[in-house]
């Protein structure tokens, strides 16, 4: 996809796709199924109940999709912003060391993961403005990455169990001290770097295109920001 770097670009996540259609379909079908159940007069009652519940789940799923932020990322000439319904984070392009797609290797097999990886120079830019709620969400969301590393033999069983519940005290390389959920996220970011080479890993559901294409888009912004600073 031949994207040109724009001054500001907003990314609408795939997780919002079809939210309105799902919700409306569920809301429309629920009364229709009740009418059909009334017309059947008790026959096939279990089937009617199952279909009604399925439509209810459809409507709820659509509503949850619409509850997600309209944009997951905003890309400007100076910053990369990530938006979430319970918070967000922001990075200067100059603080981003590397952008790529993480992978795991077992023998001759290499598996690319459905994540965008970001390695930062200064972790304090993330942790200083991170909300505890978002930190807890990220910690929970990254548990499958720990399990995957365990399955591929990258970490031992005792490391896996230790890293599931991180230490709640953390001191950054700059000497900044953190506690609670923010400290746990600081340790987790270090472990993600150790396992995958990146501090932040964002799942592809937050993107609007293929992971490799989104990686290239971020790299384009990063290169343009660096070129603008060259006298």
C-alpha positions in Angstrom: 0.0 0.0 0.0 1.7 3.2 -1.2 1.0 5.5 1.8 2.4 9.0 1.6 3.5 10.5 4.9 1.0 13.2 6.0 1.2 15.9 8.6 -1.4 14.1 10.8 -3.0 10.7 10.2 -5.6 9.0 12.3 -5.9 5.2 12.3 -9.3 3.7 12.8 -8.8 0.2 14.3 -10.2 -3.0 12.7 -11.7 -3.8 16.1 -14.4 -1.2 15.4 -15.3 -2.6 12.0 -18.9 -3.8 11.5 -19.9 -2.7 15.1 -23.0 -0.8 14.0 -24.1 -3.5 11.6 -23.8 -6.2 14.3 -25.7 -4.2 16.8 -28.5 -3.3 14.5 -28.8 -6.9 13.2 -29.0 -8.2 16.7 -31.6 -5.6 17.8 -33.8 -6.3 14.7 -33.6 -10.1 14.8 -34.4 -10.4 18.5 -38.1 -9.3 18.3 -38.5 -11.3 15.0 -37.3 -14.4 16.8 -39.8 -13.7 19.6 -42.6 -13.4 17.1 -41.6 -16.7 15.5 -41.5 -18.3 18.9 -45.0 -17.0 19.6 -46.2 -18.3 16.2 -44.7 -21.8 16.9 -46.6 -21.9 20.1 -44.0 -23.6 22.2 -42.6 -25.9 19.5 -38.8 -25.8 19.0 -38.6 -23.7 22.2 -35.0 -24.5 22.8 -34.0 -23.5 19.3 -35.9 -20.2 19.6 -34.1 -19.5 23.0 -30.7 -20.3 21.5 -31.3 -18.0 18.5 -32.6 -15.2 20.7 -29.5 -15.4 22.9 -27.2 -15.5 19.9 -28.8 -12.3 18.6 -28.5 -10.7 22.0 -24.7 -11.5 22.0 -24.5 -10.1 18.5 -26.0 -6.8 19.6 -23.8 -6.6 22.7 -20.7 -7.4 20.7 -21.6 -4.6 18.2 -22.2 -2.1 21.1 -18.8 -3.0 22.6 -17.1 -2.5 19.2 -18.7 1.0 19.0 -17.6 1.7 22.5 -13.9 1.5 21.4 -12.2 4.8 20.6 -12.8 6.0 17.1 -9.1 6.1 16.5 -6.4 3.8 17.9 -3.4 5.9 16.6 -2.7 9.5 15.7 0.5 10.1 13.7 1.9 13.6 13.6 5.2 15.0 12.5 6.5 15.0 16.1 4.6 12.3 18.0 3.1 8.8 17.8 -0.1 8.7 19.9 -1.9 5.5 21.0 -5.5 5.9 22.1 -7.4 3.5 24.3 -10.8 3.8 26.1 -9.1 3.7 29.5 -6.0 5.9 28.6 -3.2 6.2 26.1 0.4 7.0 25.6 2.6 9.2 23.4 6.1 9.0 22.1 8.3 11.5 20.3 9.7 9.9 17.1 13.2 10.8 18.4 12.6 8.4 21.3 11.8 5.4 19.1 14.9 3.3 18.4 13.3 0.6 16.2 10.0 -0.4 14.7 9.3 -3.9 13.4 7.2 -7.1 13.6 8.4 -9.5 16.3 8.9 -13.2 15.7 9.8 -16.4 17.4 12.1 -19.1 16.1 12.1 -22.9 16.8 14.7 -24.8 14.9 14.3 -23.7 11.3 10.8 -22.4 11.7 10.2 -18.7 12.2 6.8 -17.4 13.1 5.9 -13.7 12.7 3.6 -12.5 15.4 0.5 -10.4 14.7 2.0 -7.4 16.6 3.8 -4.2 15.9 6.9 -3.9 18.1 8.4 -0.6 19.2 11.7 -0.3 21.0 12.2 3.0 22.9 15.3 4.8 24.0 13.8 6.3 27.2 11.2 4.2 29.0 10.3 7.1 31.3 8.4 8.9 28.5 5.9 6.0 28.6 5.8 5.3 32.3 5.6 8.9 33.5 2.2 9.5 31.8 0.8 5.9 32.0 -2.4 5.5 33.9 -2.6 2.5 36.3 -5.8 1.2 34.6 -4.1 1.1 31.2 -1.0 -0.5 32.7 -3.1 -3.3 34.1 -4.8 -3.7 30.8 -1.5 -4.0 29.0 -0.1 -6.5 31.5 -3.2 -8.7 31.1 -3.1 -8.4 27.3 0.5 -9.5 27.1 0.0 -12.7 29.0 -0.4 -14.7 25.8 3.0 -13.4 24.7 4.6 -14.9 27.8 2.7 -18.2 27.3 3.9 -18.2 23.6 7.5 -17.7 24.7 7.2 -20.5 27.2 5.7 -22.8 24.5 8.6 -22.1 22.2 11.1 -22.7 25.0 12.4 -19.2 25.0 11.8 -18.9 28.8 11.7 -21.5 31.5 8.7 -22.5 33.5 9.9 -20.6 36.7 10.4 -17.4 34.6 7.0 -17.7 33.1 5.3 -17.9 36.6 7.5 -15.2 38.0 6.8 -12.8 35.1 3.1 -13.3 35.2 3.0 -11.3 38.4 5.8 -8.7 38.0 7.6 -6.9 40.9 5.7 -3.8 42.0 8.8 -1.6 42.4 10.9 -0.5 39.5 13.7 2.0 38.9 14.4 3.1 35.4 17.9 3.6 33.9 17.5 7.4 34.6 16.9 6.7 38.3 13.1 7.3 38.2 11.3 5.1 40.7 7.8 3.7 40.1 5.5 1.5 42.2 2.3 -0.5 41.7 1.0 -1.3 38.3 3.3 1.2 36.6 6.3 -0.5 38.1 5.0 -3.9 37.0 4.6 -2.5 33.5 8.2 -1.3 33.6 9.5 -4.8 34.4 7.2 -6.3 31.7 8.6 -3.9 29.1 12.1 -5.0 30.0 11.0 -8.7 29.7 9.3 -8.0 26.4 12.6 -6.5 25.1 14.4 -9.6 26.4 12.0 -12.0 24.6 11.1 -10.2 21.5 13.4 -7.2 21.1 10.7 -4.6 21.7 9.4 -2.7 24.7 5.9 -2.2 23.4 3.9 -4.7 21.4 0.6 -3.6 19.9 -1.8 -6.3 18.6 -2.9 -6.1 14.9 -6.6 -5.5 16.0 -5.6 -1.9 16.7 -4.4 -1.4 13.1 -6.3 -0.6 10.0 -4.1 -2.6 7.6 -1.7 -5.5 7.4 0.9 -5.5 10.2 3.9 -5.2 7.8 2.2 -2.3 6.0 1.6 -0.5 9.3 5.2 -1.0 10.4 6.3 0.6 7.1 3.9 3.5 7.7 5.4 4.2 11.2 9.0 3.9 9.8 8.1 6.5 7.1 6.9 8.9 9.8 10.0 8.2 11.9 12.4 8.8 9.0 10.7 12.0 8.0 10.9 13.3 11.6 14.6 12.5 11.7 15.2 14.1 8.4 13.4 17.3 9.5 15.9 17.6 12.4 19.0 17.4 10.1 20.3 20.9 9.5 
